Amino acid sequence: MNKTHRRTVVPRGAGVPLRPILPAAPGSRTHLGPLLRSAGAVLGCALAGACGSGAAPNPGDAGAVARAEASVDAAGGAAAAPAGPVPTSPDGTPLHEPGDPDLMIPVVGTPEPSPSAIEVVPLELLPAHLPISDEARGEIVELVRAMQPLKESLTSDHHDRQFILNKRRLERLFQDERKEVGWAALHAFTNYPGAHTYVRQALLEVGARVSPEEAAPLLEALAFQYEAPLSDRAEALLLLGEIAPEAMFAGARPYLERKGRRFQTAPQDEFFVEGWLDACEATGTSAAPMLAQVATNFALEPRARYLAVERLSDYPDDALARGALETALVESTGDNYIRIKAAQSIVASYGREEACELLEKVLSRETSLKFAAFLDDTIQSNCR
């Protein structure tokens, strides 16, 4: 789990509030417990010292609940924007040093939350009965508060500063080895009342990277079940291949091998290809067989096919990969872009003499003036 996340995913359907895919539990909007228990995961303090001094209070004890909320408030801060001149990471080290050249101190205006920002209520985000320590609760609440959007009319230096500080917060949380920080992030993801895609994705990624075993059942459910928003499902696909590759192989295969229309609404096909590539990397298996199928499967979305053709250049000695590239090079669907990607992959992966001979042969028979011009330019640049 050392891989840095490739990108922020905001596919079609982003911003739709999460509909519960898990059984509801008292005191929370949704609860991970039933799903995690079904996969054999344990959310609790069974291991000695797992929860430290933050043992869960009795929900019926009003005083204990009040004390828990007060402690989380104190740890989490109250502002949507990073509080204080030098924000700190969960381990207490500053997120930046005085005079950090990457952080411009805003000179106009003061940080104000956007009208779309939500008021984070700690015990709604992480109910008191959850076996999570005050420290872990505070760190996740602080993250959620810091990621609330700023007022749109603020100057860009405010937004840049928030982005950089939150990026550093996340990078440090990804390296955290305390499982309960991951548990807190997963629970906060399921209980988060806002529709801010980037906040939901950050919580899901922290949970997956810090507590992968507990996150795997949730990621699998999000990736392959219809109920969740497409933005959550796309993010789950990108994470599932890394932490549960076998689940990714089993769940993604029907989507990538289909020969007709989709059998249900799902994220764009390219996310399934990305997840498959991550799963192959995690298990040390070759992605060439599936990439060859995707590259030549007209039922899939073009962007997934482009990605497959591009990545086939990683397998210069694989017969399936070479066959798929040469098929895509002469494809007659009218999509010249996939043919361009195939020619580029051939130049990148074949020997120079072999690649030039193949491109010249295709050029001699080409009927598309645009693609012929591209081939001629490619040959002039690489074969003369």
ROBA-826314 format. One record per residue (C-alpha): residue number from 1; residue in one letter; x, y, z. Coordinates in pm, 1 decimal, always signed. Each point is the difference from the previous one (the first is absolute). Example, Ala and Ser with C-alpha at 12.3 -4.5 7.8 and 13.67 -1.06 7.14 Angstrom:
<sites>
@k: 1, r: A, u: +1230.0, v: -450.0, w: +780.0
@k: 2, r: S, u: +137.0, v: +344.0, w: -66.0
</sites>
This chain:
<sites>
@k: 1, r: M, u: +0.0, v: +0.0, w: +0.0
@k: 2, r: N, u: +288.6, v: +241.5, w: -70.7
@k: 3, r: K, u: -139.1, v: +114.8, w: -331.6
@k: 4, r: T, u: -98.2, v: +365.4, w: -18.4
@k: 5, r: H, u: -353.7, v: +40.2, w: -119.0
@k: 6, r: R, u: -4.0, v: +82.8, w: -370.8
@k: 7, r: R, u: -272.6, v: +260.2, w: -12.4
@k: 8, r: T, u: -315.9, v: +136.2, w: +148.9
@k: 9, r: V, u: -292.0, v: -181.3, w: -158.8
@k: 10, r: V, u: -306.9, v: +202.6, w: -85.4
@k: 11, r: P, u: -187.9, v: -211.1, w: -255.4
@k: 12, r: R, u: -354.7, v: +40.7, w: -112.4
@k: 13, r: G, u: -239.6, v: -2.9, w: +294.8
@k: 14, r: A, u: +236.1, v: +180.5, w: +238.5
@k: 15, r: G, u: -172.9, v: +192.7, w: +270.6
@k: 16, r: V, u: -289.7, v: -239.7, w: +48.5
@k: 17, r: P, u: -53.8, v: -67.8, w: +372.4
@k: 18, r: L, u: +89.7, v: -351.9, w: +107.2
@k: 19, r: R, u: -298.9, v: -225.7, w: +41.3
@k: 20, r: P, u: +60.4, v: -255.9, w: +274.8
@k: 21, r: I, u: +132.9, v: -330.7, w: -126.1
@k: 22, r: L, u: +50.5, v: -132.1, w: +351.6
@k: 23, r: P, u: -254.9, v: -82.2, w: +270.3
@k: 24, r: A, u: -76.7, v: +297.4, w: +222.3
@k: 25, r: A, u: +96.5, v: -5.1, w: +364.1
@k: 26, r: P, u: -127.2, v: +206.8, w: +290.7
@k: 27, r: G, u: +168.0, v: +336.5, w: +30.6
@k: 28, r: S, u: +147.9, v: +9.3, w: -351.4
@k: 29, r: R, u: -115.7, v: +44.2, w: -358.0
@k: 30, r: T, u: +174.5, v: -315.6, w: -114.4
@k: 31, r: H, u: +232.9, v: -238.1, w: +175.5
@k: 32, r: L, u: +288.1, v: -209.1, w: -128.0
@k: 33, r: G, u: -28.8, v: -265.0, w: +269.2
@k: 34, r: P, u: -231.2, v: -254.9, w: -171.2
@k: 35, r: L, u: +193.4, v: +7.8, w: -325.3
@k: 36, r: L, u: +339.6, v: -17.3, w: +163.0
@k: 37, r: R, u: -104.9, v: -276.0, w: +236.2
@k: 38, r: S, u: -129.2, v: -203.8, w: -293.4
@k: 39, r: A, u: +351.2, v: +8.2, w: -147.4
@k: 40, r: G, u: +158.0, v: -100.6, w: +328.1
@k: 41, r: A, u: +129.2, v: +348.1, w: +83.7
@k: 42, r: V, u: +1.4, v: +116.4, w: +358.8
@k: 43, r: L, u: -82.2, v: +358.2, w: +94.1
@k: 44, r: G, u: +65.2, v: +28.2, w: +367.7
@k: 45, r: C, u: +250.0, v: -12.9, w: +276.4
@k: 46, r: A, u: +58.0, v: -374.3, w: +6.3
@k: 47, r: L, u: +375.9, v: +53.7, w: -33.2
@k: 48, r: A, u: +156.8, v: +125.2, w: +319.4
@k: 49, r: G, u: +61.8, v: +370.1, w: -9.2
@k: 50, r: A, u: -169.2, v: +47.0, w: -336.2
@k: 51, r: C, u: -217.7, v: +286.1, w: +117.9
@k: 52, r: G, u: +219.5, v: +145.2, w: +269.7
@k: 53, r: S, u: -178.9, v: +235.1, w: +231.5
@k: 54, r: G, u: -279.5, v: +64.1, w: -244.4
@k: 55, r: A, u: -222.8, v: -292.2, w: +93.1
@k: 56, r: A, u: -349.6, v: +48.1, w: -137.8
@k: 57, r: P, u: -243.0, v: +154.0, w: +248.3
@k: 58, r: N, u: -336.9, v: -148.8, w: +68.1
@k: 59, r: P, u: -245.2, v: +170.3, w: -240.8
@k: 60, r: G, u: -250.0, v: +16.4, w: +281.9
@k: 61, r: D, u: +237.9, v: +195.4, w: +223.0
@k: 62, r: A, u: -72.0, v: +361.8, w: -92.5
@k: 63, r: G, u: +301.1, v: +128.5, w: +193.6
@k: 64, r: A, u: +237.8, v: -237.8, w: -175.5
@k: 65, r: V, u: -140.9, v: +91.9, w: -338.6
@k: 66, r: A, u: +39.0, v: +371.1, w: +76.0
@k: 67, r: R, u: +358.9, v: -51.0, w: +112.0
@k: 68, r: A, u: +79.9, v: -197.0, w: -315.7
@k: 69, r: E, u: -145.1, v: +270.2, w: -220.8
@k: 70, r: A, u: +187.1, v: +271.2, w: +186.2
@k: 71, r: S, u: +330.6, v: -185.7, w: -34.8
@k: 72, r: V, u: -47.7, v: -49.4, w: -372.2
@k: 73, r: D, u: -95.0, v: +366.3, w: -42.2
@k: 74, r: A, u: +318.4, v: +101.1, w: +177.0
@k: 75, r: A, u: +215.0, v: -226.9, w: -215.3
@k: 76, r: G, u: -175.8, v: +74.2, w: -326.2
@k: 77, r: G, u: -20.3, v: +377.6, w: +1.6
@k: 78, r: A, u: -305.0, v: +199.5, w: -93.5
@k: 79, r: A, u: +83.5, v: +180.5, w: -322.2
@k: 80, r: A, u: -48.8, v: -117.3, w: -355.0
@k: 81, r: A, u: +336.7, v: +146.6, w: -94.6
@k: 82, r: P, u: +329.7, v: -114.4, w: +156.3
@k: 83, r: A, u: +23.8, v: +160.2, w: +343.5
@k: 84, r: G, u: +303.8, v: +178.1, w: +136.1
@k: 85, r: P, u: +309.9, v: +137.5, w: -171.2
@k: 86, r: V, u: +178.7, v: -336.3, w: -11.8
@k: 87, r: P, u: -240.3, v: -298.4, w: -39.7
@k: 88, r: T, u: +134.9, v: -329.3, w: +127.9
@k: 89, r: S, u: -29.5, v: -359.5, w: -114.9
@k: 90, r: P, u: -149.8, v: -277.9, w: +215.6
@k: 91, r: D, u: +340.3, v: -71.2, w: +158.7
@k: 92, r: G, u: +36.4, v: +364.6, w: +103.5
@k: 93, r: T, u: +262.2, v: +101.4, w: -257.1
@k: 94, r: P, u: -72.8, v: +317.5, w: -196.4
@k: 95, r: L, u: -142.1, v: -33.9, w: -350.4
@k: 96, r: H, u: +230.8, v: +279.5, w: -107.0
@k: 97, r: E, u: +288.7, v: +199.7, w: +135.2
@k: 98, r: P, u: -2.0, v: +380.3, w: +30.5
@k: 99, r: G, u: +87.9, v: +146.1, w: -337.7
@k: 100, r: D, u: -99.5, v: -312.1, w: -194.1
@k: 101, r: P, u: +39.8, v: +109.5, w: -366.0
@k: 102, r: D, u: -294.8, v: -217.4, w: -108.8
@k: 103, r: L, u: -242.1, v: +179.7, w: +230.5
@k: 104, r: M, u: -86.2, v: +361.1, w: -66.2
@k: 105, r: I, u: -144.6, v: +171.4, w: +305.4
@k: 106, r: P, u: -330.7, v: +156.1, w: -113.4
@k: 107, r: V, u: +10.5, v: +377.6, w: +18.2
@k: 108, r: V, u: -361.3, v: +72.9, w: -97.1
@k: 109, r: G, u: -305.0, v: -125.2, w: +186.2
@k: 110, r: T, u: -38.5, v: -265.9, w: +266.7
@k: 111, r: P, u: -90.7, v: -365.1, w: -54.5
@k: 112, r: E, u: -375.4, v: -47.7, w: -9.0
@k: 113, r: P, u: -192.5, v: -319.2, w: -74.1
@k: 114, r: S, u: -199.5, v: -37.7, w: -317.2
@k: 115, r: P, u: -380.6, v: -7.4, w: +27.3
@k: 116, r: S, u: +27.3, v: -364.1, w: -107.3
@k: 117, r: A, u: +225.1, v: -87.6, w: +296.4
@k: 118, r: I, u: -162.1, v: -204.5, w: +273.5
@k: 119, r: E, u: +27.1, v: +32.9, w: +376.2
@k: 120, r: V, u: +185.7, v: -310.1, w: +113.0
@k: 121, r: V, u: -160.6, v: -148.9, w: +311.0
@k: 122, r: P, u: +252.6, v: -248.7, w: +143.5
@k: 123, r: L, u: -249.6, v: -242.9, w: +154.0
@k: 124, r: E, u: -207.9, v: -9.1, w: -316.9
@k: 125, r: L, u: +306.8, v: -73.4, w: -208.9
@k: 126, r: L, u: +139.6, v: -251.7, w: +251.5
@k: 127, r: P, u: -269.7, v: -109.0, w: +249.2
@k: 128, r: A, u: +107.1, v: -44.7, w: +360.9
@k: 129, r: H, u: -61.6, v: -376.1, w: +8.7
@k: 130, r: L, u: +272.1, v: -72.5, w: -258.9
@k: 131, r: P, u: +313.6, v: -155.9, w: +153.3
@k: 132, r: I, u: +232.9, v: +272.9, w: -126.5
@k: 133, r: S, u: +229.4, v: +209.9, w: +218.7
@k: 134, r: D, u: -43.2, v: +373.4, w: +50.3
@k: 135, r: E, u: +332.4, v: +61.7, w: -171.8
@k: 136, r: A, u: -99.1, v: -182.1, w: -318.5
@k: 137, r: R, u: -342.3, v: +164.3, w: +3.0
@k: 138, r: G, u: +158.2, v: +343.0, w: +31.8
@k: 139, r: E, u: +237.9, v: -53.4, w: -290.4
@k: 140, r: I, u: -275.2, v: -105.1, w: -240.4
@k: 141, r: V, u: -235.8, v: +276.3, w: +115.3
@k: 142, r: E, u: +283.4, v: +249.0, w: -48.8
@k: 143, r: L, u: +57.0, v: -131.3, w: -353.1
@k: 144, r: V, u: -367.4, v: +30.0, w: -92.4
@k: 145, r: R, u: -20.2, v: +352.1, w: +137.9
@k: 146, r: A, u: +318.9, v: +107.8, w: -176.5
@k: 147, r: M, u: -131.8, v: -130.3, w: -332.5
@k: 148, r: Q, u: -324.9, v: +194.5, w: +9.1
@k: 149, r: P, u: -12.7, v: +234.9, w: -299.6
@k: 150, r: L, u: +98.4, v: +362.6, w: +44.5
@k: 151, r: K, u: -209.4, v: +291.6, w: -118.8
@k: 152, r: E, u: +26.9, v: +15.5, w: -376.2
@k: 153, r: S, u: +65.3, v: +376.5, w: -7.3
@k: 154, r: L, u: +321.4, v: -29.7, w: +203.1
@k: 155, r: T, u: +322.4, v: +63.4, w: -188.1
@k: 156, r: S, u: +187.3, v: -297.5, w: -141.8
@k: 157, r: D, u: +274.7, v: +15.9, w: +263.9
@k: 158, r: H, u: -254.7, v: -113.1, w: +263.2
@k: 159, r: H, u: -108.9, v: -294.3, w: -214.2
@k: 160, r: D, u: +357.0, v: -93.1, w: -94.1
@k: 161, r: R, u: +104.2, v: +2.7, w: +365.5
@k: 162, r: Q, u: -292.3, v: -222.8, w: +98.2
@k: 163, r: F, u: +77.6, v: -242.5, w: -284.0
@k: 164, r: I, u: +369.5, v: -32.4, w: +89.9
@k: 165, r: L, u: -63.2, v: -43.5, w: +372.9
@k: 166, r: N, u: -269.2, v: -261.9, w: -58.1
@k: 167, r: K, u: +223.7, v: -185.5, w: -244.4
@k: 168, r: R, u: +265.7, v: -19.9, w: +271.3
@k: 169, r: R, u: -257.1, v: -112.4, w: +258.2
@k: 170, r: L, u: -110.0, v: -283.2, w: -225.9
@k: 171, r: E, u: +353.1, v: -108.8, w: -87.6
@k: 172, r: R, u: +82.0, v: -36.2, w: +369.7
@k: 173, r: L, u: -324.8, v: -179.0, w: +79.0
@k: 174, r: F, u: +66.0, v: -248.1, w: -282.3
@k: 175, r: Q, u: +319.0, v: -100.2, w: +181.9
@k: 176, r: D, u: -170.7, v: -40.3, w: +339.1
@k: 177, r: E, u: +29.0, v: -351.4, w: +143.1
@k: 178, r: R, u: -279.0, v: +27.4, w: +257.9
@k: 179, r: K, u: -288.9, v: -212.9, w: -122.4
@k: 180, r: E, u: -261.6, v: +197.4, w: +189.1
@k: 181, r: V, u: +82.3, v: +310.7, w: -204.3
@k: 182, r: G, u: -106.9, v: -201.6, w: -303.4
@k: 183, r: W, u: -311.4, v: -122.3, w: +181.3
@k: 184, r: A, u: -90.3, v: +357.3, w: +89.0
@k: 185, r: A, u: +42.9, v: +109.2, w: -361.9
@k: 186, r: L, u: -222.2, v: -283.7, w: -126.2
@k: 187, r: H, u: -274.7, v: +80.1, w: +248.1
@k: 188, r: A, u: +26.9, v: +370.1, w: -81.3
@k: 189, r: F, u: -35.3, v: -85.4, w: -369.2
@k: 190, r: T, u: -325.6, v: -189.3, w: +55.9
@k: 191, r: N, u: -138.8, v: +269.4, w: +231.7
@k: 192, r: Y, u: +115.4, v: +309.2, w: -188.0
@k: 193, r: P, u: -313.8, v: +207.0, w: -69.9
@k: 194, r: G, u: +145.0, v: +220.7, w: -273.3
@k: 195, r: A, u: +25.4, v: -56.9, w: -373.9
@k: 196, r: H, u: +361.8, v: +118.5, w: -29.1
@k: 197, r: T, u: +160.9, v: -262.9, w: -221.5
@k: 198, r: Y, u: +357.6, v: +89.0, w: +96.3
@k: 199, r: V, u: -74.6, v: -35.2, w: +373.2
@k: 200, r: R, u: -165.6, v: -338.3, w: -48.0
@k: 201, r: Q, u: +287.2, v: -122.4, w: -218.4
@k: 202, r: A, u: +259.7, v: +115.4, w: +252.7
@k: 203, r: L, u: -173.4, v: -183.6, w: +285.0
@k: 204, r: L, u: -35.2, v: -316.4, w: -207.1
@k: 205, r: E, u: +364.5, v: +7.6, w: -103.2
@k: 206, r: V, u: +125.8, v: +58.6, w: +354.9
@k: 207, r: G, u: -211.2, v: -292.8, w: +118.6
@k: 208, r: A, u: +121.8, v: -225.4, w: -282.1
@k: 209, r: R, u: +367.2, v: +79.4, w: +42.4
@k: 210, r: V, u: +13.2, v: -8.2, w: +380.0
@k: 211, r: S, u: -244.2, v: -288.9, w: +61.0
@k: 212, r: P, u: -7.9, v: -197.4, w: -327.6
@k: 213, r: E, u: -146.7, v: -320.6, w: +144.0
@k: 214, r: E, u: -296.6, v: +182.8, w: +151.1
@k: 215, r: A, u: -45.6, v: +214.9, w: -311.4
@k: 216, r: A, u: +0.6, v: -284.2, w: -254.5
@k: 217, r: P, u: -364.3, v: -113.5, w: +49.4
@k: 218, r: L, u: -124.2, v: +358.5, w: -18.4
@k: 219, r: L, u: +203.6, v: +71.7, w: -313.5
@k: 220, r: E, u: -129.3, v: -315.0, w: -168.1
@k: 221, r: A, u: -359.5, v: +91.9, w: +82.4
@k: 222, r: L, u: +45.4, v: +354.2, w: -127.5
@k: 223, r: A, u: +174.5, v: -108.7, w: -319.6
@k: 224, r: F, u: -247.5, v: -259.8, w: -118.0
@k: 225, r: Q, u: -336.1, v: +86.2, w: +156.2
@k: 226, r: Y, u: -243.2, v: +233.3, w: -171.8
@k: 227, r: E, u: -113.8, v: +209.0, w: +296.9
@k: 228, r: A, u: +307.2, v: +218.5, w: +66.5
@k: 229, r: P, u: +77.8, v: +326.1, w: -185.5
@k: 230, r: L, u: +223.2, v: -40.0, w: -305.1
@k: 231, r: S, u: +270.3, v: +219.7, w: +153.0
@k: 232, r: D, u: +28.3, v: -232.4, w: +302.4
@k: 233, r: R, u: -3.1, v: -306.6, w: -222.6
@k: 234, r: A, u: +274.1, v: +134.1, w: -227.3
@k: 235, r: E, u: +223.1, v: +80.8, w: +298.1
@k: 236, r: A, u: -65.1, v: -346.4, w: +144.0
@k: 237, r: L, u: +110.0, v: -162.4, w: -327.0
@k: 238, r: L, u: +329.8, v: +188.0, w: +4.6
@k: 239, r: L, u: +67.9, v: -113.3, w: +357.8
@k: 240, r: L, u: -136.7, v: -355.0, w: -13.9
@k: 241, r: G, u: +254.8, v: -119.0, w: -254.5
@k: 242, r: E, u: +281.1, v: +94.5, w: +236.9
@k: 243, r: I, u: -131.0, v: -145.2, w: +325.4
@k: 244, r: A, u: -220.3, v: -290.9, w: -113.8
@k: 245, r: P, u: +114.8, v: -103.1, w: -349.5
@k: 246, r: E, u: -186.0, v: -330.8, w: -9.5
@k: 247, r: A, u: -328.3, v: +176.3, w: +73.7
@k: 248, r: M, u: +82.5, v: +243.8, w: -279.8
@k: 249, r: F, u: +66.1, v: -280.8, w: -247.8
@k: 250, r: A, u: -326.4, v: -175.5, w: +83.2
@k: 251, r: G, u: -216.7, v: +310.3, w: +0.7
@k: 252, r: A, u: +142.3, v: +186.8, w: -299.7
@k: 253, r: R, u: +18.6, v: -288.4, w: -245.3
@k: 254, r: P, u: -371.0, v: +3.7, w: -98.5
@k: 255, r: Y, u: +18.0, v: +372.9, w: -70.5
@k: 256, r: L, u: +314.4, v: -22.2, w: -214.5
@k: 257, r: E, u: -92.2, v: -315.1, w: -190.5
@k: 258, r: R, u: -355.7, v: +98.6, w: -90.9
@k: 259, r: K, u: -92.4, v: -13.9, w: -367.2
@k: 260, r: G, u: -301.1, v: +229.2, w: +7.5
@k: 261, r: R, u: -155.7, v: +276.8, w: +202.0
@k: 262, r: R, u: +69.0, v: +41.4, w: +369.2
@k: 263, r: F, u: -208.8, v: -217.7, w: +226.9
@k: 264, r: Q, u: -20.2, v: +276.0, w: +264.6
@k: 265, r: T, u: +99.6, v: +361.2, w: +56.3
@k: 266, r: A, u: +364.9, v: +7.7, w: +98.4
@k: 267, r: P, u: +306.5, v: +226.7, w: -2.3
@k: 268, r: Q, u: +166.6, v: +60.0, w: -332.6
@k: 269, r: D, u: +181.1, v: -302.6, w: -142.2
@k: 270, r: E, u: +342.0, v: +161.9, w: +35.9
@k: 271, r: F, u: -26.8, v: -25.9, w: +380.8
@k: 272, r: F, u: -43.6, v: -376.4, w: -28.6
@k: 273, r: V, u: +311.1, v: -13.9, w: -220.1
@k: 274, r: E, u: +196.3, v: +213.4, w: +249.6
@k: 275, r: G, u: -108.4, v: -224.5, w: +285.8
@k: 276, r: W, u: +92.0, v: -310.8, w: -198.4
@k: 277, r: L, u: +347.9, v: +138.5, w: -69.8
@k: 278, r: D, u: +51.2, v: +71.9, w: +371.3
@k: 279, r: A, u: -115.8, v: -350.6, w: +89.3
@k: 280, r: C, u: +245.4, v: -151.2, w: -247.5
@k: 281, r: E, u: +280.7, v: +211.8, w: +143.2
@k: 282, r: A, u: -92.1, v: -104.4, w: +354.3
@k: 283, r: T, u: +3.1, v: -370.6, w: -89.6
@k: 284, r: G, u: +287.1, v: +4.4, w: -247.5
@k: 285, r: T, u: -215.3, v: -137.4, w: -283.6
@k: 286, r: S, u: -5.4, v: +112.8, w: -361.3
@k: 287, r: A, u: -275.7, v: +237.1, w: -105.9
@k: 288, r: A, u: +62.0, v: -71.1, w: -369.1
@k: 289, r: P, u: -283.1, v: -254.1, w: -51.2
@k: 290, r: M, u: -268.4, v: +233.8, w: +136.7
@k: 291, r: L, u: +150.7, v: +307.7, w: -164.6
@k: 292, r: A, u: -4.5, v: -179.6, w: -334.6
@k: 293, r: Q, u: -368.8, v: -81.4, w: +46.9
@k: 294, r: V, u: -87.3, v: +354.6, w: +103.8
@k: 295, r: A, u: +195.2, v: +154.7, w: -288.2
@k: 296, r: T, u: -198.2, v: -197.1, w: -257.5
@k: 297, r: N, u: -340.6, v: +1.6, w: +172.0
@k: 298, r: F, u: -229.1, v: +243.1, w: -183.7
@k: 299, r: A, u: -261.8, v: -27.1, w: +278.0
@k: 300, r: L, u: +220.1, v: +191.9, w: +245.1
@k: 301, r: E, u: +29.3, v: +376.1, w: +22.3
@k: 302, r: P, u: +273.8, v: +153.3, w: -217.1
@k: 303, r: R, u: +200.3, v: +141.7, w: +291.8
@k: 304, r: A, u: +39.6, v: -348.7, w: +147.9
@k: 305, r: R, u: +121.6, v: -130.3, w: -335.6
@k: 306, r: Y, u: +245.5, v: +289.1, w: -37.5
@k: 307, r: L, u: +143.3, v: -75.2, w: +343.9
@k: 308, r: A, u: +32.5, v: -369.9, w: -82.8
@k: 309, r: V, u: +177.6, v: +67.8, w: -330.4
@k: 310, r: E, u: +238.7, v: +239.8, w: +170.3
@k: 311, r: R, u: +87.1, v: -245.9, w: +278.3
@k: 312, r: L, u: +51.5, v: -288.9, w: -243.5
@k: 313, r: S, u: +335.4, v: +162.4, w: -81.9
@k: 314, r: D, u: +117.8, v: -139.3, w: +335.6
@k: 315, r: Y, u: -9.5, v: -351.7, w: -149.9
@k: 316, r: P, u: +220.0, v: +7.7, w: -313.5
@k: 317, r: D, u: +60.8, v: -376.1, w: -0.5
@k: 318, r: D, u: -356.7, v: -113.4, w: +67.7
@k: 319, r: A, u: -171.1, v: -149.7, w: -305.6
@k: 320, r: L, u: -348.8, v: +106.6, w: +116.0
@k: 321, r: A, u: +117.4, v: +356.1, w: +57.3
@k: 322, r: R, u: +164.2, v: +23.1, w: -341.2
@k: 323, r: G, u: -303.0, v: -149.5, w: -172.1
@k: 324, r: A, u: -234.6, v: +249.2, w: +168.4
@k: 325, r: L, u: +220.1, v: +296.1, w: -94.4
@k: 326, r: E, u: +20.8, v: -105.4, w: -363.7
@k: 327, r: T, u: -376.5, v: -56.5, w: -10.1
@k: 328, r: A, u: -67.6, v: +344.9, w: +145.5
@k: 329, r: L, u: +245.7, v: +154.6, w: -248.1
@k: 330, r: V, u: -218.3, v: -100.2, w: -297.3
@k: 331, r: E, u: -337.8, v: +28.2, w: +173.6
@k: 332, r: S, u: -273.7, v: +121.0, w: -237.7
@k: 333, r: T, u: -245.5, v: +152.4, w: +251.6
@k: 334, r: G, u: +92.1, v: +354.4, w: -95.4
@k: 335, r: D, u: +164.2, v: +67.6, w: +336.8
@k: 336, r: N, u: +338.5, v: +126.2, w: -111.9
@k: 337, r: Y, u: +106.1, v: +78.1, w: +355.1
@k: 338, r: I, u: +20.4, v: -364.3, w: +102.4
@k: 339, r: R, u: +204.7, v: -64.0, w: -313.9
@k: 340, r: I, u: +230.8, v: +287.0, w: +96.6
@k: 341, r: K, u: +40.7, v: -145.9, w: +350.2
@k: 342, r: A, u: +76.5, v: -340.7, w: -154.5
@k: 343, r: A, u: +266.8, v: +148.2, w: -228.1
@k: 344, r: Q, u: +159.2, v: +181.5, w: +294.7
@k: 345, r: S, u: +5.4, v: -319.2, w: +207.7
@k: 346, r: I, u: +154.1, v: -192.5, w: -288.4
@k: 347, r: V, u: +275.3, v: +260.2, w: -40.3
@k: 348, r: A, u: +61.4, v: -7.2, w: +377.6
@k: 349, r: S, u: +11.7, v: -378.8, w: +40.7
@k: 350, r: Y, u: +107.8, v: -158.4, w: -330.2
@k: 351, r: G, u: +351.0, v: +2.9, w: -137.0
@k: 352, r: R, u: +63.9, v: +299.4, w: -225.6
@k: 353, r: E, u: +33.4, v: -198.8, w: -321.5
@k: 354, r: E, u: -306.5, v: -213.0, w: +67.5
@k: 355, r: A, u: -215.2, v: +297.5, w: +99.6
@k: 356, r: C, u: +100.6, v: +203.8, w: -305.7
@k: 357, r: E, u: -64.4, v: -287.6, w: -238.1
@k: 358, r: L, u: -349.4, v: -53.0, w: +145.8
@k: 359, r: L, u: -92.2, v: +370.3, w: -11.6
@k: 360, r: E, u: +122.9, v: +38.1, w: -357.2
@k: 361, r: K, u: -205.6, v: -301.0, w: -105.2
@k: 362, r: V, u: -314.3, v: +147.1, w: +158.7
@k: 363, r: L, u: +70.9, v: +340.9, w: -157.9
@k: 364, r: S, u: +25.4, v: -153.2, w: -346.9
@k: 365, r: R, u: -360.7, v: -121.7, w: +31.9
@k: 366, r: E, u: -152.5, v: +281.0, w: +207.1
@k: 367, r: T, u: -316.7, v: +173.4, w: -126.4
@k: 368, r: S, u: -47.8, v: +253.6, w: +280.6
@k: 369, r: L, u: +186.0, v: +317.9, w: -93.9
@k: 370, r: K, u: +26.7, v: +113.6, w: +362.3
@k: 371, r: F, u: +139.6, v: -327.3, w: +126.7
@k: 372, r: A, u: +231.5, v: -25.8, w: -301.8
@k: 373, r: A, u: +139.6, v: +342.3, w: +87.5
@k: 374, r: F, u: +57.8, v: -115.5, w: +358.3
@k: 375, r: L, u: +173.2, v: -319.7, w: -115.2
@k: 376, r: D, u: +221.5, v: +191.7, w: -241.7
@k: 377, r: D, u: +104.4, v: +239.9, w: +274.4
@k: 378, r: T, u: +66.2, v: -288.1, w: +240.6
@k: 379, r: I, u: +213.7, v: -179.9, w: -257.0
@k: 380, r: Q, u: +193.1, v: +317.3, w: -82.7
@k: 381, r: S, u: +67.4, v: +59.3, w: +370.7
@k: 382, r: N, u: +98.7, v: -356.1, w: +93.7
@k: 383, r: C, u: +114.3, v: -184.0, w: -309.7
@k: 384, r: R, u: +208.0, v: +241.8, w: -206.1
</sites>
